[in-house]
Structure formats: C-alpha cells, structure tokens
C-alpha cells in the first residue's frame, strides 16, 4: 500500500507492546521482535506511528541500560524507518525513584510526507511544530510535552514496589487534535484471591486506576479532545465465573498449608472418567487440561467473561475483539502459541478510544456511504508461530471533514520471536487508520 499524500488523509498506526522480555534476551528476542515490527510498518506505511511500550527495560532496568540504548538507536536509525524523518521518544528511565518510575516508553514517528503536525506543550498550553528527532528520558516529570504519573502506592498495597502509571501526549494532524495515552494497570497478584469473588478485588483496583486516568485527561485544565488509550490494562476474565463454567461438572478439592491452614491449592476433578484432573489453581498456577478452549475461534466463547471494560462503556469504546487472549504466551520460542500455566489467558493488551474518537472511524454505514468489511490473512511467517494476522478493516468518513478519511485495521501478532512481556508473554496489538 503506497503512502498517500497528507492532504488525502493521514494514516495513523497505533501499537502497544509489553516488551519486558526483549531485554532478558536481546540477541534473540529483540532482533526478531524488531523484524516483525518493521514488517508491519512496511505493510501499512503509516504517516504517523505511535508505539507504546510497557515494562520497557525489563525487570532489572539498571542492568539493561545498554540494551535499552541499543534498542532505541536501532529504531531511530534502521533502514526500515528511513522515511520517518521526525521522531519523539519518551523513556521513563528514572528507576532509582520509586515514587515516580513507571517503566513506560512512548515512541512517535512521523513520515517525511506528513507536513502539518504539531505537538501540544502542556506547560505553555500551545502547539509546537514537530521537527527533527528528539529523545527524552530520566526525569520526564519536567518535560512540558507530556504528562506522566505513577499511581499512588495505596492503589495497590499488596505490591511493595509497583511500576504502574500512564504517559499522555497530545497531537494535531491537519487540524485534528487527539490525545494518546500509554497505560499500564495493576495485575492479579494471586489466582486464588481473584477466584474468591465476582468481580475480583483486583478488577476493582484496575477500575479505580483507569477511572483516575480518564478523569485526569478530561479535566478542566486543557481543552477536551478525542483520545486513544492503549497499553497493558491487565484486564482479566472473571475468574470465578470462568472456573465455574469450565469445571461445572467437577468436584473441588481444597489443599491447605499445614502451619497456617491457608488455602494454597484448589484441584477440580471430573466426577467420573477416573476423576481426571481438569484444573489446578494456585497463587501463580492456572493449569487447565485443555488450552484449546482459549484458542478455538479466537477464544470468543470466553468473551462473555471479559467484563472489566463494561464499567466504562459510557466513556470508552473498543472495536470487536477478534483475536485470541493476548496473555500469557509461553516464552519458549518452540512453543510460541502455547499459553503458560501461570494465569488464566485473558485480553490484557487493548486499544481503547473515547466515543468522540470513535466518530472519527465510524463503523456503520452513514450518510456518506461508509461501510465495514473484514479480512483475515497471514502477512508474514516466523517459523510456525510467527504469523501476523489482519483481523478487521473498517473504512469510514469522519463527521469532522478536517480529519479526512480514516481506515482502521486491527493487527494481531502471535509470534514465537518474542513479542512478549517479562514474566509472561503478551502479544502486541496495533490499530491502523488512514
């Protein structure tokens, strides 16, 4: 697909990726991940591209600093990105500051054909034209071109040192302004605790944090604009409801610690069939006997248990999910399509938008004759697990003429090459609208 002139409508590509594992094995995972990323860029040739990374730098940021620098240098200077002559990179590298460190990395690339693009200065409260390539790191709190916050410790008291938070930037392309928010929400600390109630206590924590972010980006300090929030939301399926459904005909055995009488394991067995074990549940174990249920038909049978976003249905919109759960894929490169037995597979990595942003990419046929179509194809192959699938194509005409024609595609990665997180592999998601 050739790059269109900016006057005909700017193509925008949004990508989110939890990349922690890339820095554990940079020689293999990082190279393969970048190759897959470049293939997506080549396939879609966007004018403006946003890459939101979580757990940037991996578990041990200080030890990974050299790998971080190499990753950034490669992205900015690679031949695959040569047509992107302007860039902004924001890396939260201040790992020594526990009260501020989020391990978020936000990358923005602008194609040479894109002439009129501006970034908002939150301190001066005005837009500035984007020129050249610039990298910002260390203390991002003083950078006027973004807003960055780490969630307060009391949001998630179980975690002594959380790195969860968000980074917000604002852009204007051909008179169309929008916010891009990189976000990382809290995880489930224990499968056993998540299973106790419906919804889980962790769902409530994420609800509180996401609500805080949404309130923050639409408060009275700045003009309200459309926004896209994409990152690792850590959204999980309703664990209690999932277990009750998957093990509806099973009997449950409870295993307790001898010294504290605390529940440490639940074992669900079939009532007959020689009492075959169906599911074993521990703090960090979710071992279900048949993973196909999470992959068949892209796991759509389990979407009814993906309920966390429903609380925000009046504030956020999401395109139909048509890809398997994005977490937790195996980190073994020979088993890239297998899920690890650590957590119940879930759609943790998401691309969400405000309802005003939805209007820019209307899905339904309107007075302009827009229509929805779908396609599914393999764009590349990296071994047996390196497919990149194009899932949904939406063509729309914005109700705001200055925003031109937008076309949106959902791209799903499922690659053994390492599109994954530090402790448990995430796939990466991207949206393309032109």
Phi, psi and omega in degrees: 000117182289150177289128178276156175294149183300329181293337181272359181122123184277130177275129184239129178245125178248129181228135172236140183205125169277111194248018185308318184292338182300334184265355173278329181219069187296328183294329181254299186296316184295316180298315181292321179298314180297322178299316178297319180297316180297326178295323177293317178299316181295322182292324187253337176047059180288160173276322181231131184227132177241126177244114179256120181247143173241156185054039181292126183099350176080192184293315182253088187297319183299318180288340185262003186305317181295324178290325177297312181300319181294320179298313182295316180299319180297315180299318186282335187246000184293153179296329181294338183250017187295335181278357180258094189271000175226143182205151172229129181234127179237112183241124175275094184256003185279064187292343180281348181259094184296332182281350182235336190291128180240347183059030177266146175225125181240125182241135179227127184237136183239127181287148183299336180280348181274114189265318189250089177223137184227151176242145186275134173264110185289338179278312180280344181059046176207160180275147177233137180294139183269123176224151174067187179241128183225142179239130177238136181210196182059246186270093180283345182302332182265001180278117186286348184273008178206167168239131180227134176217145169258141181293144179301149182301326183288353174291328184217072187297339179294334183260114184294328182219089180269151177242032185266139180179203181209156172232132183239133171232160179230138185228158175222117179243121181043052175072011177251112184262143179201152175263145173239123185241119174270126189223146173221114182261174187287148181268177171273116182286331183214127175298325182293319178290321179299329183282343189292321185228160178229111359286167184283163178297329180290326176300320178296323179295315178295321178302314181297315183292316180294321176300322178298316180296313181297320177297322183293320186275355176238018180287185190275002184290328184225163176300139179282133177226171175296153181216151174240127179244116182217138183169206179261096181281345184058023175302136179237158172292155176294101190301316182297315181293321179296312181297318180295330179280312181293331184242038185300327183254017183260159172257148185251133175249131181255129178249127182244153177289137184296325185273328184247349185064014178285141178292123181244347181199143173238133180238124180252123182240148175296147181291329176237213178052044179059028178052048178300138178286123179265319185212136171241131186234123174227183181307314180233038177223127172224090188251091179264140191291340185227096181288347182301333181297334180272346182251328183301130180052038180059026176071017186297337179296340182261358181298336179296341180264359176272088194246353190294328182285340184301332179297333185252021185299336179276352184240336185229149178233146178221138174295160179303135177281124180223038177220156182294165174311136187273001186205143002250101180292150179297143176269000175280118185297343178272354181228045187296341180259002178270147172269146174285155181270043181256322183220159172292126179308140184206163177270080183281325188262119189224158172236110185243164182209157174289163180292332175290327175292324177303324181296338178285339184228049183311132183271327187270156179297130180235195185296341180272357178082027179286159183210162179251137174225167179222152178214156179214118182205159175269124181266335178201169183220125177239089188067205181277350185244009189261027182285146171242122186251136176264116192258308185226131176246127179236124177252132184210156171248125181293149174285350175254102188306329182294345180271355174064199181269131180244136174236129186242133176234140172263126179243131181242129177262138170219080192238134174289351185285355170115032172278080194210174182258183184290304185267330181211132190292133171253146164279166178255148178240147175218146173245141177233126173225129184231000000 
